[in-house]
Amino acid sequence: MNIPILLATVLAGTIGAAASAPEIKWLETKYDFGAFNEDNGVASCRFRYVNTGDAPLVVLDVHTSCGCTTPDYSTKPVAPGDTATITVKYDPAGRPGRFNKKIQVDTNTPDRRSKLTITGVVVGSSASVARRYPVEMDAMKLRNGAVMFGRVSKGHMKSIFVEGYNRSNDTIRPAVAYKPDCVDIVFEPTAVGPGEQVSIVCYYHSTKNNLYGLVEDSVSIIPDKGKAAYTIPLTAIVNEDFSKLTPGERAKAPEIVLEEKTVDFGKLNQDEGIVSRTFEISNRGKSTLEIRRIYTTDPGVSVRCDKTSIKKGKRSTVTVTVDPSQLPGSLLNARISVIANDPATPTSTVRAVGQIE
């Protein structure tokens, strides 16, 4: 036999044998469960695939991105031309909201790895939603019942997120019924589908509010068209920004001195009416001391400063007035906050104390 012809025949057979391999074709690679109730239990779907190659196809392993997602598959070889399925189950227990899970399928094909995706929205059970979103607002539930900005430097803006959830089976469109001028509110998204989460983005603009220290207000939100508005308390602590002062400017800054840290009213009688006491603020610094704000949030107590600009070496008198009939208990223990432009001591505290007979 001609040797070149023999070699060509053997080589062709070898190439033909090497070319035999399984190939996988997926009839679907994504599945959307849509919105479904957590109380319905585990949801499942099927992904079908065909062996379009010319050798048996074997699923070697299936990996999921979360323990809530479970694959069910066979490792038996799939003959060329045959169809098989992989079943994927999703457990919604304790997982309200939208989900997007990845499944990786390893086979003996040349490309080896395939990727599948399941998506959906779980409309949480009342118990699951209550654990994550305990604040009731009709169909919309909130994680927090207050908008708390914390500390905000004067001249700056601060934003926080309040997380919400649509517990209903309908799309809702929350709106703002009331907000103070210094606050802006944005809903993301504006239309919240069943079981979907929403972020209430709140912005505090300190330049739009003249107050320093503790600022208390509220915002009112309508969870959906035609629903009643719900009021949420709002707080911020506004501080003066001293970060840009140079060492020289700090050396020439005002210095607040409180002559007394406690104002003692002694024994108070509810029948005697309003009682007043005073304390003094002096400026030991090198420039004018500005009292940005002096206040108390305690009931039955008010405070007034006779001048808010105190030149170096000068004093100001603060009058503290107590109405014993408005005090909530038998003891007076009020906190008076003094906020000034002293970078070393921007906030000082004086206590008003006494006892109701």
C-alpha positions, -999 to 999 in steps of 0.1 A, spaced: 0 0 0 12 35 -8 26 49 25 15 85 20 -21 73 13 -20 52 45 -8 81 66 -35 103 52 -62 77 60 -50 73 96 -48 111 101 -83 117 88 -96 91 111 -78 106 140 -91 141 132 -127 127 129 -125 111 162 -111 142 179 -139 163 164 -166 143 181 -178 164 211 -211 173 228 -226 208 223 -252 224 245 -280 246 232 -302 262 258 -339 268 249 -340 295 277 -313 310 298 -335 335 318 -367 331 338 -388 358 354 -411 347 382 -428 381 382 -444 391 415 -455 364 439 -464 361 475 -440 348 501 -468 328 516 -471 307 484 -438 290 493 -410 277 471 -413 287 434 -397 266 407 -389 268 370 -372 247 343 -344 254 319 -343 231 289 -312 222 269 -304 201 238 -273 182 230 -265 195 194 -231 177 193 -222 142 183 -211 128 216 -229 123 250 -234 154 271 -229 153 308 -238 180 334 -209 179 358 -220 205 384 -244 233 390 -235 263 413 -259 289 426 -252 324 440 -273 319 472 -286 292 495 -321 303 487 -316 290 451 -315 252 447 -308 233 414 -322 198 406 -305 181 377 -293 147 364 -257 136 357 -268 109 333 -253 114 298 -276 130 273 -274 115 238 -268 136 207 -302 152 197 -319 146 230 -333 172 254 -330 174 292 -339 199 319 -325 216 350 -351 226 376 -343 256 398 -362 264 430 -363 297 448 -372 299 485 -388 333 493 -390 327 530 -378 359 548 -367 375 516 -393 402 506 -383 423 476 -367 419 442 -342 392 435 -317 384 407 -299 351 411 -272 335 389 -268 298 382 -236 284 367 -238 251 349 -206 231 342 -207 205 314 -183 184 294 -187 206 264 -158 226 249 -171 259 264 -177 240 297 -196 267 316 -231 281 309 -249 309 329 -286 310 338 -306 337 356 -338 338 376 -355 371 386 -387 381 404 -403 400 432 -414 385 465 -444 402 481 -435 395 517 -457 381 543 -470 404 570 -445 388 595 -415 391 573 -422 426 563 -429 436 599 -394 424 609 -377 444 582 -401 473 578 -419 478 611 -433 513 604 -469 511 590 -478 536 563 -508 520 546 -495 498 517 -460 513 521 -439 501 550 -408 519 563 -376 506 580 -374 538 601 -401 560 616 -380 592 616 -358 612 593 -326 617 613 -298 637 595 -275 637 624 -248 665 623 -248 689 594 -222 717 590 -236 751 583 -233 759 546 -234 722 536 -260 698 524 -265 663 538 -286 634 524 -299 602 540 -320 573 528 -352 559 544 -359 525 530 -395 515 522 -414 486 508 -446 481 489 -466 454 507 -495 455 483 -502 437 450 -506 470 431 -481 497 419 -480 527 443 -467 562 437 -458 579 469 -458 617 471 -449 645 495 -477 663 513 -455 686 534 -419 693 539 -399 723 554 -382 746 529 -348 733 540 -356 697 530 -360 681 496 -374 645 491 -371 622 461 -386 588 457 -365 562 438 -383 547 419 -413 570 416 -436 541 407 -431 512 431 -443 478 419 -458 451 441 -432 438 465 -407 464 453 -384 484 476 -383 522 474 -356 546 487 -369 579 501 -339 602 495 -340 631 519 -317 662 514 -311 688 542 -300 722 530 -285 740 560 -283 773 541 -321 774 539 -325 773 577 -312 800 601 -312 778 631 -282 762 648 -282 732 671 -310 708 673 -336 714 645 -369 695 648 -396 695 622 -415 668 602 -424 656 567 -457 643 556 -458 615 530 -488 602 510 -481 565 503 -503 564 472 -528 585 454 -560 589 474 -545 578 506 -541 598 538 -508 615 546 -485 602 573 -463 625 594 -427 615 601 -405 635 626 -374 651 613 -342 661 632 -309 676 624 -280 690 645 -266 721 627 -230 730 636 -209 760 625 -182 750 601 -148 760 615 -128 737 593 -114 765 571 -101 787 599 -64 794 598 -42 791 630 -41 829 630 -79 832 628 -83 807 656 -59 827 678 -80 858 673 -113 839 678 -138 848 705 -139 827 737 -171 820 755 -172 819 793 -202 808 813 -202 823 848 -225 795 861 -231 760 848 -261 755 870 -291 778 877 -307 766 909 -344 776 913 -346 759 947 -381 749 958 -409 758 934 -446 761 941 -470 755 912 -494 780 927 -468 809 928 -467 813 890 -437 820 868 -402 823 883 -371 837 866 -333 835 873 -303 848 854 -268 838 845 -240 856 826 -220 849 794 -187 867 789 -163 869 761 -126 863 770 -115 861 734 -101 887 709 -130 892 686 -168 896 690 -187 866 703 -219 858 685 -245 838 702 -259 818 673 -287 803 694 -297 798 730 -326 774 737 -341 745 756 -365 718 745 -377 711 781 -414 719 787 -422 748 811 -388 764 806 -379 794 783 -347 813 779 -338 848 766 -304 865 760 -304 903 763 -277 906 735 -264 881 711 -232 901 700 -207 903 729 -176 923 723 -143 912 738 -143 917 776 -180 923 777 -210 903 791 -245 893 783 -273 884 807 -294 853 801 -328 851 817 -343 816 824 -380 815 831 -398 785 846 -436 779 847 -439 753 875 -474 744 863 -460 732 830 -433 709 844 -439 672 838 -428 659 872 -417 669 906 -381 678 896 -368 705 874 -337 694 854 -337 714 822 -309 715 797 -301 749 782 -279 749 751 -258 779 741 -243 778 706 -217 804 697 -190 812 672 -162 800 695 -144 773 676 -130 758 708 -164 756 725 -191 759 699 -218 744 722 -221 749 760 -246 736 784 -263 751 815 -286 732 838 -317 747 853 -326 727 884 -352 728 912 -378 709 931 -416 712 930 -432 713 964 
